[in-house]
Amino acid sequence: MSDPAIAERAVTGRVMRHLLPFLLLMYVLAFLDRANIGFAQKALQQDTGLSNAAFAFGAGVFFVGYALFEVPSNLLLHRVGAKLWMCRIMVTWGIVSAAMAFAHTATTFYILRFALGVAEAGFFPGIVYYLTRWFPQSARARALGVFYFGAPLAFIFGSPLSGLLLDLHGALGLAGWEWLFLVEGGLASVVGVWAFWYLDNEPSKARWLSAEERAVLCARIERDAQDAASHGPRSVLAALVDARVLILSTVYFLIQAAVYGVIFYLPQQVSALLGTKVGLHVGLVTAIPWLCAVAVTWFVPRYADRTGLHRPIAVGLLVIAGAGIAVSGLASQPIVSLVALCFAASSFISAQPLFWTFPTRYLAGAAAAAGIALINSLGSLGGFVAPMLRTAAERMYASTSAGLVLLGAASVLAALVIVVFVRQPKTLDYAPGKPAKAS
């Protein structure tokens, strides 16, 4: 591999094939354990007497625990390495998620949802930071795009699985929603143990790469890190108070409010559209928007990396997502609502890998670990606020569509903040040593 550009593309492709399928499996389980209460909602409420307001608070309180421990968790990952810390995160969140089978009172429900957030804290920003250690900037949106398949895949495969587990109601004396939490939580813990043996902390430790491949990859990533450090904060404290980090936190807050305001209630929304209870049938139909999201998320980050148009594409996708969310609630025909949900899911999933290329262009090292964690931490509070905002809007206007219109507006507002405050990033091509060019 004498040509540096060819060598870099070859080793990047090999890293993608080795790392991303496993990281994707981890994210599928994370997303499933975070959002499976949407499937359990009706049965859980019927068995426990949990009110709609109590359910909304419990669904959202996950993000409080998650937000509080994001930054310290990511700094610990930076210090001890990904293989140990990701193992710890997955094993503990799997145990807590399985314990949701015992959430028979509102207080227990709140405590376990909060604890689940604490256990999972650092997982997503940890992976984003981990990817910056393995992929050069020129391939990062594609790598993040593949990782983001986890969200739609969690629903493509997880929706039928969750529906099937709910249909096990009464088996061995357990309710269907209890089976759901026990099985899906147990899977996360098993994969967490596997992660310790599968992951390497950085390319220089990867025995599955040749010495030449390690040298090529480490050299390019180091060059990207030096470029980021030259025009970004260099310390943890500087990253935490950086104006660009805080602006991006606001954008991510609005995106997550829109995303989770839909996700937590999507099974119930599809159930209402079909006029049937949540089960395998609803699970299969719920998977349709996520199939569309996988297709779009495969294409969009690759196109953005090739053209450098990360910012305008992200803005357009967030506007489409907002319109899709609103139309899904306002449409009178079920098929129109379902199509709108397909547009919404495809857009807000594929926009997020592009979003994460913004901070990773000027954050490196410990500053990257802290800054990425803070953006995800503050942004994730949108997931806490969203269920309560949606419930409050529906109650205030006596309309089930009011909450979805509000969530759609949040996505459009995120696009507006990007247009006004986020500078167009530079795009790096593959050729090592070639200067960055404005896109």
Secondary structure as GFF3:
##gff-version 3
##sequence-region A 1 439
A	DSSP	alpha_helix	4	35	.	.	.	ID=ss1
A	DSSP	alpha_helix	37	48	.	.	.	ID=ss2
A	DSSP	alpha_helix	52	68	.	.	.	ID=ss3
A	DSSP	alpha_helix	70	80	.	.	.	ID=ss4
A	DSSP	alpha_helix	82	99	.	.	.	ID=ss5
A	DSSP	three_ten_helix	100	102	.	.	.	ID=ss6
A	DSSP	alpha_helix	106	120	.	.	.	ID=ss7
A	DSSP	alpha_helix	123	132	.	.	.	ID=ss8
A	DSSP	alpha_helix	137	147	.	.	.	ID=ss9
A	DSSP	alpha_helix	150	166	.	.	.	ID=ss10
A	DSSP	three_ten_helix	171	173	.	.	.	ID=ss11
A	DSSP	alpha_helix	176	198	.	.	.	ID=ss12
A	DSSP	three_ten_helix	203	205	.	.	.	ID=ss13
A	DSSP	alpha_helix	211	230	.	.	.	ID=ss14
A	DSSP	alpha_helix	236	241	.	.	.	ID=ss15
A	DSSP	alpha_helix	243	263	.	.	.	ID=ss16
A	DSSP	alpha_helix	266	274	.	.	.	ID=ss17
A	DSSP	alpha_helix	280	307	.	.	.	ID=ss18
A	DSSP	alpha_helix	310	330	.	.	.	ID=ss19
A	DSSP	alpha_helix	334	356	.	.	.	ID=ss20
A	DSSP	three_ten_helix	359	361	.	.	.	ID=ss21
A	DSSP	alpha_helix	365	397	.	.	.	ID=ss22
A	DSSP	alpha_helix	402	421	.	.	.	ID=ss23
A	DSSP	beta_strand	426	427	.	.	.	ID=ss24
A	DSSP	beta_strand	437	438	.	.	.	ID=ss25
###
